[in-house]
Amino acid sequence: MCLSRTHVSYQQTLAYQKALNKRKVWVEPLFAEAKDWHGMRRFRLRRLWRVNCEALVIAAGHNLQQLLKKQGWGRRPFPTEALSASFLLF
C-alpha cells in the first residue's frame, strides 16, 4: 500500500495523535465489547439493511446497559425491612 506524502505528514501532526489517542479510549473498547459479549464477530443476517438493523439493536442494548449501570440499577442491597417482616409472618 502506497501512502501519499500528505497522508504521511498528517500522521505526524499533533491533531492526528490526539484523535488516535481519543479513539483508543472511546471507540475501540466499545467495538471489542460488542465483539466479545454481543456476538458481533459475524452478523447473523444478510443484506446491508438487515446488518445495519442488527448493529443498531446491539448498540441500543449497549447504551441501555451503560445507562442502567450509571443509575446503579442491579446493585441495590437487600432491604432489611423485608427480611424482618418475613420473620413476623411465621
Backbone torsions as a table, in degrees:
resi	resn	phi	psi	omega
1	MET	NA	127.6	-177.9
2	CYS	-102.0	125.3	179.0
3	LEU	-101.3	139.0	178.9
4	SER	-73.4	164.4	-179.4
5	ARG	-65.0	-36.2	-178.9
6	THR	-66.7	-36.5	179.2
7	HIS	-67.8	-42.5	-180.0
8	VAL	-66.4	-39.8	-179.8
9	SER	-70.6	-31.0	177.2
10	TYR	-66.0	-34.5	179.7
11	GLN	-65.5	-20.8	-178.9
12	GLN	-87.9	-6.9	-176.2
13	THR	-77.9	158.9	179.0
14	LEU	-66.9	-37.6	-179.8
15	ALA	-63.0	-39.7	178.6
16	TYR	-65.6	-43.5	-179.6
17	GLN	-64.2	-39.5	178.1
18	LYS	-65.2	-42.1	179.5
19	ALA	-64.9	-39.6	179.5
20	LEU	-66.3	-42.0	178.2
21	ASN	-65.4	-38.5	178.8
22	LYS	-66.0	-38.6	179.2
23	ARG	-65.1	-37.9	178.9
24	LYS	-61.1	-34.4	-176.2
25	VAL	-87.7	-39.4	-171.1
26	TRP	-94.8	-44.8	-168.9
27	VAL	-95.2	-50.2	-172.8
28	GLU	-60.3	-41.8	177.7
29	PRO	-62.3	-32.7	178.9
30	LEU	-67.3	-41.8	177.7
31	PHE	-66.5	-38.4	178.6
32	ALA	-64.8	-40.9	178.2
33	GLU	-65.7	-40.8	178.4
34	ALA	-63.1	-38.9	178.7
35	LYS	-67.7	-44.4	-174.1
36	ASP	-77.8	-44.0	-171.0
37	TRP	-96.6	-27.6	-172.6
38	HIS	-112.8	10.4	173.9
39	GLY	68.4	36.4	-179.5
40	MET	-93.4	20.8	174.5
41	ARG	-69.2	-34.7	174.7
42	ARG	-140.4	137.4	176.3
43	PHE	-77.8	144.7	-178.9
44	ARG	-81.6	-27.7	-174.7
45	LEU	-99.8	160.7	177.3
46	ARG	-115.5	164.0	-175.1
47	ARG	82.2	141.8	-172.5
48	LEU	-60.9	-43.7	-176.9
49	TRP	-67.3	-31.7	177.0
50	ARG	-72.8	-38.0	176.4
51	VAL	-63.7	-41.8	177.5
52	ASN	-62.2	-41.9	178.7
53	CYS	-63.1	-43.2	179.6
54	GLU	-63.0	-42.6	179.2
55	ALA	-65.6	-38.5	178.9
56	LEU	-67.4	-37.1	177.8
57	VAL	-65.6	-41.7	178.9
58	ILE	-66.1	-41.1	178.6
59	ALA	-65.6	-40.3	178.7
60	ALA	-64.7	-40.5	176.7
61	GLY	-62.9	-39.5	178.6
62	HIS	-66.2	-42.0	178.9
63	ASN	-63.8	-39.7	178.0
64	LEU	-64.8	-40.9	178.0
65	GLN	-61.0	-43.3	179.3
66	GLN	-66.6	-39.2	178.9
67	LEU	-63.7	-45.2	179.7
68	LEU	-65.8	-35.4	178.5
69	LYS	-66.2	-40.2	178.9
70	LYS	-65.6	-32.6	-179.4
71	GLN	-82.5	-5.6	178.2
72	GLY	83.5	17.7	-179.4
73	TRP	-67.5	134.2	177.6
74	GLY	91.8	-2.1	-178.9
75	ARG	-118.1	23.4	-179.6
76	ARG	-79.1	135.1	177.9
77	PRO	-72.8	157.9	178.8
78	PHE	-67.9	128.3	-177.4
79	PRO	-70.0	127.4	-178.7
80	THR	-70.0	-25.3	178.3
81	GLU	-65.2	-37.5	179.9
82	ALA	-66.9	-36.9	179.4
83	LEU	-67.3	-43.6	-179.8
84	SER	-70.5	-32.5	178.5
85	ALA	-69.4	-32.2	179.6
86	SER	-69.3	-31.6	176.7
87	PHE	-71.8	-28.8	179.3
88	LEU	-69.7	-24.6	-179.6
89	LEU	-69.9	-30.8	-176.4
90	PHE	-91.9	NA	NA
